[in-house]
Amino acid sequence: MASSQPNMERFLREWRQDALNKAQYESAIFIGDKLLAMTNDDNDAFYLAQVHFAAGNYTRAQALLVKQDLLTSNPSCRYLAAHCLIKQNNFVEALAILGEHTPTHLFATSAKRKTTRGLRAATARANSKTPSRHHDQGDDIPEEDISNRRYEASMCYLRGLCYAKQNAFDRAKEAYKDALRIDVQCFEAFSQLVKNSLMSPDEEDEFMQSLAFNSIRAPGDDPDMEDEPADYVQMLYQTQLSKYHNPQAFNTAIESLSTHYGLENNADILLAKADLLYTQCRFKDALAITESILMDDKYNFAVYPIHLACLYELRKTNVLFLIAHELADTHPDEPCTWLAVGVYYFTTGKIADARRYFSKASMMDANFGPAWIGFAHTFAAEGEHDQAVTAYSTAARLFTGTHLPQVFLGMQNHAMNNMTAAEEFLKTAYSLCKTDPLLLNEMGIVLYHQDRLKEAVKMFNQALVIAEETDSDPHAWLGARTNLGHALRRLRKYDEALEEFDQVLRDGGKDAQIFGAKGLIYLDQGRPDEAVRVLHEALAIHPQDPIATELLNKALEESAEAGDIGLLGTADAGIGGEAGDGAMTGDLASFEQMLGEKKFAARMKLARGRRTAAETPGQGGVKDKGKGVARSGGRRGAAGGTRLFRGDQEEVDNMELSD
């Protein structure tokens, strides 16, 4: 019998593995226990602990490792024991096993730090004369050492999870980065860095350049595949980075992965495309992609934050209703379910209900960015600025690498007329991301209200240039172009301002406020006849607009002083009959109408002056004639990349006169 024991051990191991492959954990545990009793081998003990872990028996797995005295023998055993403790929410004990010392001697170094190395994979492979990459790690490293290195990297990842649960996000970020420095294939650590927005776009790019992708080894060290795995991994990582930085590199990686590796219909690649389209405000295009993903994989919850945000932007309330109900029935334990319910209520204007469900989603997953942003947006929507600031501040603390919470904090302080604080928050956001048109537009608005008009024009122009370079939807940036027009008007660059306003009308259709702005410019240029024409167009769209009415009265008065009232009354105002005998009748009728309108305008002006004084104390009337109020840009706030839920930001009238 003794001679047959090796065969029996092999038989039991194969049986155990077969049961594990079928997720028959009870069978695997039963057979594994008998095998361990027979061999008392550390490897068999470790495998039995792994089966307990897979079955959710975390305490039994940990107890077995301790009983067999395996915690000091191998990194894989320490990793598994710490993972068991994390599953039991014992983060302090897990850190005690993991230790807080990073094995820096295991860091892989890259002799060549090239951002575009992975993006030139196809060209490098096609050119047989291109020299192959030299592996910085020795080619003769034993497999056991490679395995231990990967477990050390995984322990760094677990250390980061513990720090994150203790709200030590800076230490968590460094632990995740250390995991990738040891093993660039530790995707879990990379995912935590990107998903939780722990790095700014510039920091992501710099860190990517520092990673030793050239340490990735092909199976069996096949010389024909020496470069390819490293390039492939780098391109995959590139697709997951922030879409605010280097979109050209992203597009090149997507094209190569789609062309050479058949990933054009892969869900993760499609989601990355949708994320980019969302940052470009191309919501219909992004929605088409997310719908195609969900058609194949209905419960791919990674897709839902962008999918829900697109539905919100396009106001598809019926679709939101159906999604929210279905997810509530099928997946009540998923944070995304209650995010969907919150988005539905937010879209339909039921702010209190939306807040309750956003809060529920955030309590289910404290690191769920879209829920935190949505929760804060509910306070902003109700004008509860102090509470909104508190909620956005929490999001800023949790997601240190994204600029969006800082942008929203700037918006809230701007709404409270606290321009100094607004500027500071927006500057902080700018230090994190310099290529978001929404941020640049908001900075321009604050500068506009501080009478720093040249700087405001620079910001508005920069926002529009970046929006155009990234192929954003022009309709999304009508607000920024309108703001640019007002800033140019106040700088008395009238021709340039008129060009911007005309572009707004071409892109966005007729807008009473834009016609009113053009009328004000024509008045300042001494062209009252042109002013009357455009102001009539404004009143045709919005007949009760008091601002356009007041400006029209001024234009008619100036036309009368110039002796043109008869002609304008006939051609534009439509009062009075024909030239000749009826001219005097038309003049008189126009004059009488003008008097009536001026009385109405005076009453409206008085009421508006009181309201303006209450809302913006300290702003004089005559001091700044015709000063407009710039409005927030067309794009709603975002996660993105982080894929944070971008809420609607309030817009204010952009032509409120001060006198």
C-alpha positions in Angstrom: 0.0 0.0 0.0 2.8 2.4 0.8 4.0 2.3 -2.8 0.6 3.4 -4.1 0.4 6.5 -1.9 1.9 8.9 -4.6 -0.8 7.7 -7.0 -3.5 8.2 -4.4 -2.2 11.7 -3.8 -2.3 12.5 -7.5 -5.8 11.0 -7.7 -7.1 13.1 -4.8 -5.5 16.3 -6.1 -7.1 15.8 -9.5 -10.5 15.1 -7.9 -10.1 18.3 -5.7 -9.3 20.4 -8.7 -12.1 19.0 -10.8 -14.6 19.9 -8.0 -13.1 23.3 -7.7 -13.4 23.9 -11.4 -17.1 23.1 -11.2 -17.6 25.4 -8.1 -18.5 22.3 -6.1 -16.8 23.7 -3.0 -18.2 21.2 -0.5 -16.7 18.3 -2.5 -13.4 20.2 -2.9 -13.2 20.9 0.8 -14.1 17.3 1.7 -11.4 15.8 -0.6 -8.9 18.5 0.2 -9.2 17.8 3.9 -8.5 14.0 3.4 -5.6 14.9 1.1 -4.1 17.2 3.8 -4.5 14.5 6.4 -2.6 12.1 4.2 0.3 14.4 3.2 0.4 17.2 5.8 2.0 19.2 3.0 2.1 23.0 3.1 1.0 23.2 -0.5 -2.1 21.1 0.2 -2.9 23.2 3.2 -2.6 26.4 1.1 -4.9 24.9 -1.6 -7.5 23.9 1.0 -7.4 27.4 2.5 -8.0 28.8 -1.0 -11.0 26.5 -1.5 -12.4 27.8 1.9 -11.9 31.4 0.7 -13.6 30.7 -2.6 -16.6 29.2 -0.7 -16.8 32.3 1.5 -15.4 30.6 4.6 -13.0 33.3 5.5 -12.6 32.5 9.1 -11.9 28.8 8.4 -9.4 29.7 5.7 -7.5 32.1 8.1 -7.7 29.6 11.0 -6.2 26.8 8.8 -3.3 29.0 7.7 -2.6 29.9 11.3 -2.9 26.3 12.5 -0.4 25.1 9.8 1.9 28.0 10.8 2.1 29.2 7.2 2.0 33.0 7.7 5.8 33.3 7.9 6.7 30.7 5.3 5.5 32.3 2.0 4.1 35.6 0.6 1.2 33.7 -0.9 0.1 32.5 2.5 0.4 36.0 4.1 -1.6 37.4 1.1 -4.4 34.9 1.6 -4.6 35.4 5.4 -4.7 39.2 5.0 -7.3 38.9 2.3 -9.5 36.8 4.7 -9.2 39.5 7.3 -10.2 42.2 4.9 -13.2 40.2 3.9 -14.1 40.2 7.6 -13.5 44.0 7.8 -10.6 43.5 10.2 -8.3 46.1 8.5 -6.0 46.7 11.5 -5.2 43.0 11.8 -4.8 42.7 8.0 -2.2 45.5 8.1 -0.4 43.8 11.0 0.0 40.7 8.7 0.9 42.7 5.6 3.2 45.1 7.4 3.6 48.7 6.4 7.0 48.3 4.8 7.1 48.3 1.0 9.7 46.0 -0.6 11.3 48.7 -2.7 14.1 46.4 -3.7 11.5 44.6 -5.9 10.6 47.6 -7.9 11.0 47.0 -11.6 12.7 49.7 -13.5 12.3 50.8 -17.0 15.4 51.8 -19.0 13.2 53.3 -21.7 10.3 55.4 -20.5 8.2 56.1 -23.6 4.6 57.1 -23.6 4.0 55.9 -27.1 5.9 52.6 -27.0 2.7 50.5 -26.8 1.0 52.6 -29.4 3.7 51.7 -32.0 3.2 48.0 -31.5 1.9 47.2 -35.0 4.7 49.1 -36.7 7.4 47.5 -34.5 6.2 44.0 -35.2 5.9 44.7 -39.0 9.5 45.8 -39.1 11.6 42.7 -38.6 14.8 44.8 -38.4 13.6 46.7 -35.3 15.7 45.6 -32.3 13.8 43.9 -29.6 13.4 45.4 -26.2 15.9 44.4 -23.5 14.2 43.0 -20.3 15.4 45.0 -17.3 14.5 42.1 -15.1 16.9 39.2 -15.6 15.8 36.6 -18.0 16.9 33.9 -15.6 14.6 34.7 -12.7 13.2 31.4 -11.4 9.4 30.9 -11.7 9.1 30.7 -7.9 10.7 34.1 -7.5 8.4 35.6 -10.1 5.4 34.1 -8.3 6.6 35.6 -5.0 7.1 39.0 -6.6 3.5 39.0 -7.8 2.2 38.1 -4.4 4.3 40.9 -2.9 2.6 43.3 -5.4 -0.8 41.9 -4.5 0.0 42.5 -0.8 0.8 46.1 -1.7 -2.7 46.2 -3.3 -4.3 44.8 -0.2 -2.4 47.4 1.9 -3.9 50.1 -0.3 -7.4 48.7 0.3 -6.9 48.8 4.1 -5.6 52.4 3.9 -8.6 53.4 1.8 -11.0 51.9 4.3 -9.3 54.0 6.9 -9.7 57.1 4.8 -6.0 57.4 4.3 -6.3 58.0 0.6 -2.8 59.4 0.0 -1.2 56.3 1.6 -3.7 54.1 -0.4 -2.6 55.7 -3.6 1.1 55.1 -2.9 0.4 51.5 -2.0 -1.4 50.9 -5.3 1.4 52.6 -7.2 4.0 50.4 -5.4 2.0 47.3 -6.4 2.3 48.3 -10.1 6.0 49.2 -9.6 6.6 45.7 -8.4 4.3 44.0 -10.9 2.9 46.1 -13.8 0.3 43.4 -14.4 -1.4 44.0 -11.0 -4.5 45.3 -12.7 -6.5 45.4 -9.5 -4.2 48.2 -8.2 -4.4 50.0 -11.5 -8.2 49.8 -11.5 -8.4 51.3 -8.0 -6.2 54.2 -9.0 -8.2 55.0 -12.1 -11.7 54.1 -10.9 -11.4 56.1 -7.7 -9.7 59.1 -9.4 -6.7 59.0 -7.1 -4.4 60.6 -9.7 -4.8 63.7 -11.9 -4.6 63.3 -15.7 -1.0 64.7 -15.7 0.0 62.4 -12.8 -1.5 59.4 -14.6 0.5 60.2 -17.7 3.8 60.6 -15.7 3.1 57.4 -13.8 2.4 55.4 -17.0 5.8 56.5 -18.4 7.5 55.3 -15.2 6.1 51.8 -15.3 8.3 49.0 -16.5 6.1 47.5 -19.2 9.3 46.1 -20.7 9.5 43.7 -17.8 6.5 41.7 -19.0 7.7 38.4 -20.3 6.1 36.3 -23.0 5.1 32.7 -22.2 8.2 30.6 -22.6 10.2 33.7 -23.6 9.2 33.3 -27.2 11.5 35.7 -29.0 8.8 36.5 -31.6 6.5 37.7 -28.8 9.1 39.6 -26.8 7.6 43.1 -27.4 4.0 42.2 -28.1 2.7 41.4 -24.6 4.2 44.6 -23.1 2.7 46.8 -25.9 -0.7 45.1 -25.5 -0.8 45.7 -21.8 0.2 49.3 -22.2 -2.5 50.0 -24.8 -5.1 48.4 -22.6 -4.1 50.6 -19.7 -4.1 53.6 -21.9 -7.8 53.1 -22.7 -8.6 53.3 -19.0 -6.9 56.7 -18.3 -8.6 60.1 -18.0 -10.1 61.2 -21.3 -9.1 64.8 -20.6 -5.5 64.2 -21.4 -3.9 63.1 -24.7 -7.0 61.9 -26.6 -4.8 61.2 -29.6 -2.9 58.5 -27.7 -6.2 57.1 -26.6 -7.6 56.9 -30.2 -4.4 55.3 -31.4 -4.5 52.6 -28.7 -8.2 52.0 -29.5 -7.5 51.7 -33.2 -4.6 49.3 -32.7 -6.5 47.1 -30.3 -9.5 47.0 -32.6 -7.6 46.3 -35.7 -4.9 43.9 -34.6 -6.7 42.1 -31.7 -10.3 42.1 -32.7 -11.5 44.1 -29.7 -13.7 46.5 -31.6 -16.8 45.1 -30.0 -15.3 44.4 -26.6 -17.4 45.9 -23.8 -14.4 47.6 -22.0 -13.2 49.2 -25.2 -16.6 50.4 -26.2 -17.1 51.8 -22.7 -13.9 53.7 -23.0 -15.1 55.2 -26.3 -18.4 56.2 -24.6 -16.5 57.8 -21.8 -14.6 59.9 -24.3 -17.7 60.9 -26.2 -19.4 61.9 -22.9 -16.5 64.2 -22.0 -17.0 65.7 -25.5 -20.7 66.3 -24.7 -21.7 64.0 -27.6 -24.4 62.4 -25.5 -26.4 60.7 -28.3 -23.3 59.0 -29.6 -22.2 57.9 -26.2 -25.7 56.6 -25.4 -25.8 54.6 -28.7 -22.6 52.8 -27.5 -23.8 52.1 -24.0 -27.1 50.8 -25.3 -25.2 48.4 -27.6 -23.1 47.1 -24.6 -26.2 46.6 -22.4 -27.9 44.8 -25.2 -25.3 42.1 -25.1 -24.7 42.2 -21.3 -27.7 43.7 -19.6 -26.2 43.7 -16.1 -22.7 45.1 -16.8 -22.9 47.6 -14.0 -19.7 49.4 -15.0 -21.6 50.8 -17.9 -24.5 52.2 -16.0 -23.0 55.5 -14.6 -22.3 56.8 -18.1 -25.5 55.3 -19.5 -27.7 56.9 -16.8 -25.9 60.3 -17.2 -26.5 60.3 -21.0 -30.2 59.5 -20.4 -30.4 62.4 -17.9 -28.7 64.8 -20.4 -31.2 63.8 -23.1 -34.1 63.8 -20.7 -35.2 60.3 -21.5 -37.4 59.9 -18.4 -39.4 56.9 -19.6 -36.2 54.9 -20.2 -34.9 55.9 -16.8 -38.1 54.8 -15.2 -37.9 51.3 -16.8 -34.3 50.8 -15.9 -34.8 51.9 -12.3 -37.7 49.6 -11.8 -36.0 46.6 -13.4 -32.8 47.0 -11.4 -34.7 47.5 -8.2 -36.5 44.2 -8.8 -33.4 42.2 -9.9 -30.4 43.7 -8.1 -31.5 45.5 -4.9 -28.0 45.0 -3.4 -26.2 46.9 -6.2 -25.4 50.6 -5.6 -26.0 51.3 -9.3 -29.6 50.3 -8.8 -30.3 53.1 -6.4 -28.2 55.5 -8.5 -30.6 54.8 -11.3 -33.6 55.5 -9.1 -32.0 58.7 -7.9 -31.2 59.9 -11.4 -34.8 59.2 -12.4 -36.2 61.3 -9.6 -33.6 64.0 -10.2 -34.6 64.2 -13.9 -38.3 64.5 -13.0 -37.6 67.3 -10.5 -38.3 65.2 -7.3 -35.2 66.4 -5.6 -35.9 65.1 -2.1 -36.5 61.6 -3.4 -33.4 61.8 -5.5 -31.3 62.8 -2.5 -32.6 59.9 -0.5 -31.6 57.3 -3.1 -28.3 58.9 -4.0 -27.5 58.7 -0.2 -28.6 55.1 -0.1 -26.2 54.3 -3.0 -23.3 56.1 -1.3 -23.9 54.2 1.9 -23.8 50.9 0.1 -20.4 51.8 -1.5 -18.6 54.7 0.2 -16.3 55.0 -2.8 -19.1 55.2 -5.4 -18.3 58.6 -7.0 -21.5 59.1 -9.1 -23.7 58.7 -6.0 -21.7 61.4 -4.0 -21.8 63.9 -6.9 -25.5 63.2 -7.5 -26.2 63.7 -3.7 -24.4 67.1 -3.8 -26.3 68.1 -7.0 -29.6 67.8 -5.2 -28.6 70.5 -2.7 -27.4 72.7 -5.5 -30.6 72.2 -7.4 -32.6 73.6 -4.4 -30.2 76.5 -3.8 -29.0 75.0 -0.5 -25.5 76.2 -1.2 -23.9 75.6 2.2 -25.1 71.9 2.2 -24.0 71.5 -1.4 -20.5 72.8 -0.5 -20.3 70.3 2.3 -21.3 67.4 0.0 -19.0 68.5 -2.8 -16.1 68.8 -0.3 -16.7 65.2 0.7 -16.4 64.2 -2.9 -13.3 66.2 -3.3 -11.7 64.5 -0.3 -12.7 61.0 -1.5 -11.6 61.5 -5.2 -8.5 63.6 -4.9 -7.4 63.2 -8.6 -10.5 64.5 -10.3 -11.1 68.2 -10.8 -14.9 68.1 -11.0 -15.7 68.4 -7.2 -13.5 71.5 -7.2 -15.3 72.9 -10.2 -18.7 72.4 -8.5 -17.3 74.0 -5.3 -16.3 77.0 -7.4 -19.8 77.2 -9.0 -21.5 77.1 -5.6 -19.3 79.9 -4.2 -20.0 81.9 -7.4 -23.7 81.4 -6.8 -23.2 82.8 -3.3 -21.3 85.8 -4.8 -18.1 84.7 -3.1 -15.9 85.4 -6.0 -12.6 85.1 -4.1 -13.4 81.6 -2.8 -14.8 80.6 -6.2 -11.6 81.6 -7.9 -9.5 79.6 -5.4 -11.5 76.4 -6.0 -11.4 76.8 -9.7 -7.6 77.4 -9.6 -7.3 74.1 -7.6 -9.3 72.4 -10.3 -7.1 73.9 -13.0 -4.0 72.5 -11.3 -5.6 69.1 -11.6 -6.9 69.4 -15.2 -6.1 72.2 -17.7 -8.0 70.8 -20.6 -11.7 70.7 -19.5 -13.7 73.4 -21.4 -16.3 73.4 -18.6 -13.7 74.5 -16.1 -12.2 77.1 -18.4 -15.7 78.5 -19.0 -16.4 78.7 -15.2 -13.1 80.5 -14.6 -14.0 83.0 -17.3 -17.3 83.7 -15.7 -15.7 84.4 -12.3 -13.1 86.7 -14.0 -16.0 88.4 -15.9 -17.7 89.3 -12.7 -14.4 90.6 -11.2 -14.2 92.9 -14.2 -11.0 91.2 -15.4 -12.4 91.1 -18.9 -9.2 90.4 -20.9 -8.5 87.4 -18.8 -12.1 86.3 -19.1 -11.9 86.5 -22.9 -8.7 84.4 -22.8 -10.5 81.7 -20.8 -13.6 81.6 -23.0 -11.5 81.4 -26.1 -9.4 78.6 -24.6 -12.5 76.7 -23.7 -13.9 77.0 -27.2 -10.5 76.0 -28.8 -10.2 72.9 -26.7 -13.9 72.0 -27.3 -13.2 72.2 -31.1 -10.0 70.3 -30.9 -11.7 67.4 -29.0 -14.6 67.4 -31.5 -17.1 68.3 -28.9 -20.7 69.0 -29.8 -20.9 72.8 -30.7 -24.4 73.0 -29.1 -22.9 72.1 -25.8 -20.7 75.2 -25.8 -23.2 77.9 -26.8 -23.0 79.3 -23.2 -19.2 79.7 -23.5 -19.5 81.4 -26.8 -22.3 83.7 -25.5 -20.1 84.6 -22.5 -17.3 85.4 -24.9 -19.6 87.7 -26.8 -20.6 89.6 -23.7 -17.0 90.0 -22.5 -16.0 91.3 -26.0 -19.0 93.7 -25.9 -17.9 95.1 -22.5 -14.4 95.6 -24.0 -16.1 97.5 -26.8 -14.9 95.1 -29.4 -18.2 95.3 -31.0 -17.5 93.6 -34.3 -15.9 90.6 -32.7 -18.8 90.4 -30.2 -21.4 90.4 -33.1 -19.5 87.6 -34.8 -19.8 85.5 -31.7 -23.4 86.2 -31.2 -24.2 85.4 -34.9 -22.4 82.1 -34.4 -24.5 81.3 -31.4 -27.7 82.0 -33.4 -26.4 79.8 -36.3 -25.6 76.9 -33.9 -28.4 77.2 -31.5 -31.3 78.9 -33.3 -33.2 82.0 -32.3 -32.6 83.3 -28.8 -34.3 86.4 -27.4 -31.3 87.1 -25.1 -28.8 87.0 -28.0 -30.9 89.4 -30.1 -31.1 91.7 -27.1 -27.3 91.6 -26.7 -27.0 92.5 -30.4 -29.5 95.3 -29.9 -27.4 96.8 -27.1 -24.3 96.7 -29.3 -26.0 98.5 -32.1 -27.2 101.1 -29.7 -23.6 101.6 -28.4 -22.5 101.8 -32.1 -25.0 104.5 -32.8 -27.0 102.3 -35.2 -30.5 102.6 -33.7 -32.2 101.3 -36.9 -30.3 98.0 -36.7 -31.1 97.9 -32.9 -34.8 98.2 -33.6 -34.7 95.4 -36.1 -33.0 92.8 -33.9 -35.0 93.9 -30.8 -38.2 93.3 -32.7 -36.9 89.8 -33.3 -36.2 89.4 -29.6 -39.8 90.4 -28.7 -41.2 88.2 -31.4 -39.7 85.3 -29.5 -40.4 86.6 -26.0 -43.0 89.4 -26.2 -42.9 90.1 -22.4 -39.2 90.4 -22.2 -38.7 93.6 -20.1 -35.1 94.0 -21.1 -35.7 93.9 -24.8 -38.7 96.2 -24.3 -36.5 98.8 -22.5 -33.8 98.6 -25.2 -36.4 98.9 -27.9 -37.7 102.1 -26.3 -34.2 103.5 -26.2 -33.6 102.6 -29.8 -36.9 104.2 -30.9 -36.0 107.3 -28.9 -32.6 107.6 -30.5 -34.1 107.0 -33.9 -36.6 109.8 -33.3 -33.8 112.2 -32.4 -32.1 111.2 -35.6 -35.3 112.0 -37.6 -35.8 108.3 -38.6 -38.9 107.5 -36.6 -41.3 107.7 -39.5 -39.4 105.3 -41.6 -38.7 102.8 -38.8 -42.3 103.0 -37.7 -43.4 101.9 -41.1 -40.8 99.4 -42.0 -40.0 97.8 -38.7 -42.5 98.6 -36.0 -45.5 98.0 -38.3 -47.4 101.1 -37.0 -48.8 103.6 -39.3 -49.7 103.1 -42.9 -47.8 104.1 -46.0 -45.4 106.9 -47.0 -46.9 110.2 -48.0 -50.2 111.3 -46.5 -50.2 108.7 -43.7 -46.6 109.4 -42.6 -47.6 111.9 -39.9 -50.3 109.6 -38.6 -47.7 106.8 -38.3 -45.3 109.0 -36.5 -47.9 110.1 -34.0 -49.0 106.5 -33.4 -45.4 105.4 -32.9 -44.7 108.2 -30.5 -47.8 107.4 -28.5 -46.9 103.8 -28.4 -43.4 104.6 -27.4 -44.7 106.7 -24.4 -46.8 103.8 -23.2 -43.9 101.4 -23.5 -41.6 103.7 -21.7 -44.0 103.9 -18.8 -44.2 100.1 -18.7 -40.4 99.9 -19.0 -40.0 102.3 -16.1 -42.3 100.2 -13.9 -40.4 97.0 -14.8 -37.1 98.8 -14.3 -38.0 99.9 -10.8 -39.1 96.3 -9.9 -36.0 94.8 -11.4 -33.8 97.3 -9.6 -35.2 96.3 -6.3 -34.7 92.7 -7.1 -31.2 93.2 -8.3 -30.3 95.2 -5.2 -31.5 92.4 -3.0 -29.7 89.7 -4.9 -26.4 91.5 -5.6 -25.8 94.1 -2.9 -23.3 96.7 -3.7 -23.6 96.7 -7.5 -24.3 100.2 -8.7 -26.6 100.9 -11.6 -25.0 103.7 -13.7 -21.5 102.6 -12.8 -21.6 99.7 -15.3 -24.2 100.3 -18.0 -25.2 97.2 -19.9 -23.1 94.8 -17.9 -24.4 91.3 -18.6 -24.4 88.4 -16.3 -22.5 85.6 -17.8 -24.0 82.1 -17.7 -22.7 78.7 -16.9 -21.7 76.7 -19.9 -23.9 74.4 -21.8 -22.2 71.2 -20.5 -23.3 69.8 -17.2 -20.7 69.2 -14.6 -18.2 65.4 -14.8 -17.0 61.7 -13.9 -15.9 60.9 -15.2 -13.5 59.6 -16.3 -13.9 59.0 -13.4 -17.5 58.7 -14.8 -18.8 60.9 -12.0 -22.5 61.8 -12.5 -22.6 65.2 -14.0 -25.6 67.2 -12.7 -27.4 70.2 -14.2 -26.0 73.5 -13.2 -28.2 76.5 -12.9 -28.1 79.2 -15.6 -28.9 82.8 -15.0 -30.0 85.5 -17.4 -27.1 86.8 -19.4 -28.4 90.3 -20.2 -29.6 91.7 -16.9 -29.1 95.5 -17.3 -27.9 97.6 -14.4 -29.5 100.8 -15.5 
